[in-house]
């Protein structure tokens, strides 16, 4: 019985280490997000992802820099790739307990009224994020 418990503990520990230490490939995650159905900043929630498209009066680099500041102030969030000047940024936000990574990519492009900001947040592991990515976008976007 002790060996079974020990093996189970090693499996759980191994999984936890893999989730926290698995490399994040920018070529896979730092990709152009598909636009949402509307452009009014409404967050569309999927099973393991969320997306929104917003029309903003700021210049693209300014809008993306403002979102970057909001994202980087979020606990357990780091920048994976990109910059405001580049026009696209991808962040990794990890869950508190297990450190599950969620990837959020934002792209800002010029639009007739200023900037079209498209944001896509998605999970890496599993099939459902229990609404966490949509909640994050609903927190970030109104602060722009």
MIVEXZA-999579 format. One record per residue (C-alpha): residue in three letters; x, y negated, z negated. Coordinates in steps of 0.05 Angstrom, whole numbers, padded with zeros to 5 digits, always signed. Each point is the difference from the previous one (the first is absolute). Layout:
REM residues N
ALAXYZ;...
//
This chain:
REM residues 144
UNK+00000+00000+00000;UNK+00057-00048-00016;UNK+00031+00011+00069;UNK-00066-00018+00034;UNK-00006-00064-00041;UNK+00073-00017+00014;UNK-00009+00013+00075;UNK-00063-00042+00001;UNK+00036-00057-00036;UNK+00058+00004+00050;UNK-00050-00004+00058;UNK-00034-00061-00030;UNK+00067-00033-00013;UNK+00025+00016+00070;UNK-00064-00029+00031;UNK+00006-00063-00043;UNK+00073-00009+00021;UNK-00017+00011+00074;UNK-00056-00052-00002;UNK+00045-00052-00033;UNK+00064+00015+00040;UNK-00025+00019+00070;UNK+00030-00050+00050;UNK-00046-00050+00034;UNK+00016-00004+00074;UNK-00014-00070+00027;UNK-00009+00028+00070;UNK-00060+00039-00025;UNK-00032-00052-00046;UNK+00021-00068+00027;UNK-00046+00003+00061;UNK-00050-00049+00029;UNK-00066+00007-00037;UNK-00064+00009+00040;UNK-00049-00057-00010;UNK-00062+00007-00041;UNK-00069-00004+00032;UNK-00012-00070-00026;UNK+00046-00060-00007;UNK-00031-00029-00064;UNK+00047+00033-00050;UNK-00051+00054-00016;UNK+00037+00061-00027;UNK-00019+00063+00037;UNK+00011+00061-00044;UNK+00017+00069+00028;UNK+00013+00065-00037;UNK+00074-00014-00013;UNK+00008-00069+00029;UNK-00027-00070+00007;UNK+00007-00055+00051;UNK-00020-00072+00011;UNK+00010-00054+00052;UNK-00003-00073-00021;UNK+00001-00065+00040;UNK+00040-00051-00039;UNK+00015-00074+00013;UNK+00075+00007-00017;UNK+00057+00015+00048;UNK+00017+00075+00005;UNK+00065-00003-00039;UNK-00033-00042-00055;UNK-00059+00047-00007;UNK+00046+00061-00003;UNK+00047-00034-00049;UNK-00060-00015-00045;UNK-00023+00072+00003;UNK+00072+00024-00013;UNK+00002-00042-00064;UNK-00065+00030-00023;UNK+00022+00071+00016;UNK+00068-00007-00033;UNK-00033-00025-00064;UNK-00041+00064-00003;UNK+00028+00051-00050;UNK+00040+00058+00030;UNK+00001-00032+00070;UNK+00063-00005+00043;UNK+00011-00022+00071;UNK+00016+00058+00047;UNK+00013-00039+00064;UNK-00013-00065+00037;UNK-00004-00073-00016;UNK-00046-00060+00009;UNK+00045-00025+00056;UNK-00004+00068+00035;UNK-00077-00003-00003;UNK-00010+00067-00035;UNK+00014+00025-00070;UNK-00010+00069-00032;UNK-00003+00009-00076;UNK+00000+00062-00043;UNK-00044-00002-00062;UNK+00008+00059-00048;UNK-00051+00027-00049;UNK+00017-00009-00073;UNK+00000+00072-00024;UNK+00026+00043+00057;UNK+00031-00052+00045;UNK-00042+00018+00061;UNK+00019-00048+00056;UNK-00052-00039+00039;UNK+00023-00040+00061;UNK-00029-00067+00019;UNK+00019-00032+00066;UNK-00020-00071+00019;UNK+00010-00033+00067;UNK-00012-00073+00016;UNK-00010-00025+00071;UNK-00019-00067+00029;UNK-00074-00010+00014;UNK-00040-00058+00029;UNK-00019-00022-00070;UNK+00067+00013-00034;UNK+00018+00071-00019;UNK-00030+00069+00007;UNK+00025+00041-00060;UNK-00011+00075+00005;UNK+00013+00042-00062;UNK-00001+00076-00006;UNK+00010+00037-00067;UNK+00007+00075-00001;UNK+00022+00058-00043;UNK+00057+00048+00013;UNK-00019+00061-00040;UNK-00069+00031-00005;UNK-00064-00016+00037;UNK-00036-00049-00047;UNK+00026-00061-00036;UNK-00064-00010-00042;UNK-00008-00070+00028;UNK+00067-00026-00026;UNK+00024-00027+00067;UNK-00065-00037+00013;UNK+00001-00028-00070;UNK+00071-00025+00011;UNK-00020-00036+00064;UNK-00061-00029-00035;UNK+00048-00027-00052;UNK+00053-00027+00048;UNK-00041-00031+00056;UNK-00043-00050-00038;UNK+00063-00030-00030;UNK+00026-00023+00069;
//
